[in-house]
Amino acid sequence: MASWYGPRHHGKQTASGQPFNQYALTAAHPELPFGTRVRVTNLRNGKEVIVRINDRGPYKGGRIIDLSRAAARRLEMEVDGVSRVRIEVLGD
């Protein structure tokens, strides 16, 4: 499961030290190195997006990745808030 975060965190510092930008294609992951690129596929509709890991999380059970608002929008999961996804590590 993936979730997304946005307005409440926009401009705040991420775990990597970068400011969070809800309009950038970024994501939080519990252990992948910062800078890692990941392809995320929404299993409901087949939409894909490539994001760069720049934060830690998510902190809610059962979720593997926390996407920026822009990434959630590309996956058409912004309204639902969560979606079943597949992630593929592409490297840095």
Summary of the structure (lengths in Angstrom):
residues: 92
radius of gyration: 11.6
end to end distance: 22.9
largest distance: 33.2
contacts: 287
relative contact order: 0.34
helix: 7%
strand: 39%
